[in-house]
Structures are given as C-alpha cells and as structure tokens.
Amino acid sequence: MYVPTPTQRDSQPTAAPPWWLVIGPGFAALIGLFLVTVIYRFDGESALRIDLGMSGQSLLLNGLVAYVVAAAIAFPAGLLLGTRFPTSVTVPAIVLMLLGVLVVAFGPSSGLLLVGRVLNGLGAGAVLGVTVALIRRLRTGRGVATGVTAGLGVLALVAAPVLGGLLSDATGFRVVFVVAALFVFVALVVAGVIGIVALARPKHA
C-alpha cells in the first residue's frame, strides 16, 4: 500500500494568510466604500453636481453607476488572485484609486468625472475582492474580521454623505477628494510596507 511521505502531505494544503495581511487592502476597501456615496448628501443638493453643472441623472450615471459597474467588474479579479498575490493586486489597485480620486478632484468637467469614477471603481472593486479573499482564508478570527469589516463598511457608506457635505460646504467638493487622496496614499504606503514584510517573512514548511 502506498503511504504518502510527510512532505507530500504538507504540500497539499495552502498556508492560511496572516491576519495582518488584511490591513492594507481592507483599509483601501473602506476608503473605496466611503467614496461610493461621498458624492451625495442627505440634507441638500450635491456640491459636486452644482459646481459641474450636472443634472441629477447625469450624476447618477457618471458618479454612481459608473463606479459600481467598474467595481463589480474588478471584484472577481481581486477575489480570485487576492489570496495568492495580495500585494501584487492591492498596490496597483490602490494606484488606480489614487489616480481616480485626483482626476475627480481636479477635473473640470463631468466627462473627467466619469473617467475618475471608473478608475476609482476598478481599484476599489479589486481591493474589496482581495479583502474578502483573505478573510475567507483566515484560520482563526474569520467571523470577527468579517463582522468588523462589514460594520466599518456600512459606517463608511452612511458617514460619507454627512462628512463630505460638511467639508464641501466649508471648502468645496474638490477638497473632499484631495483629502480622500491623502488617505488613499496612506493606504498605498501601508499596503506596500505590509507586502514587504510578508515577502521577508520566513516561510514555514
């Protein structure tokens, strides 16, 4: 009877990712969820719509639908590749997010708003996919990680119109996206550092 060697037994399962590997894409995913609804507000007209001279339908299509569709397209890629190549997927995705936010912040027209929101959505969808993929592979604390991430995600979606409205009233909508760009840049640095640490981490047999 054939008996597999210890090496053969150990090579079959794939090692679970460390919990801290979720921090980089998770942080970026929360920023991405915040940016989904930040273009709207609960207590009045969107400053972005008014400043760019857009209709409500145009804002819906260029600002929200384009973002969600782009995120839905990129999400499967992050989900499929996120476990094997978390940093290689996360870093370029955050770069797309950063470019998208900057285009919205400094773009003078609704056409560039569409471009920026598509770029932002692609990046956000990919990092969200990576986050889900990594959480699904955790051996311990999966339920806690899922609950915390989901709770913070809902909070980001709800808080974005409030915080964005307050900041846009005081400084204009472009400053909202400049501030968002700073947070995206921090997420990029965090993801890069964590990726370097993961590469330098000793591989256990």
HELIX and SHEET records of a PDB file:
HELIX    1   1 PRO A    6  SER A   11  1                                   6    
HELIX    2   2 TRP A   19  VAL A   22  5                                   4    
HELIX    3   3 ILE A   23  THR A   37  1                                  15    
HELIX    4   4 ALA A   47  LEU A   52  1                                   6    
HELIX    5   5 GLY A   56  LEU A   59  1                                   4    
HELIX    6   6 LEU A   60  VAL A   65  3                                   6    
HELIX    7   7 ALA A   66  LEU A   81  1                                  16    
HELIX    8   8 PRO A   86  PHE A  106  1                                  21    
HELIX    9   9 SER A  110  ARG A  137  1                                  28    
HELIX   10  10 ARG A  142  THR A  171  1                                  30    
HELIX   11  11 PHE A  173  ALA A  200  1                                  28    
END                                                                             
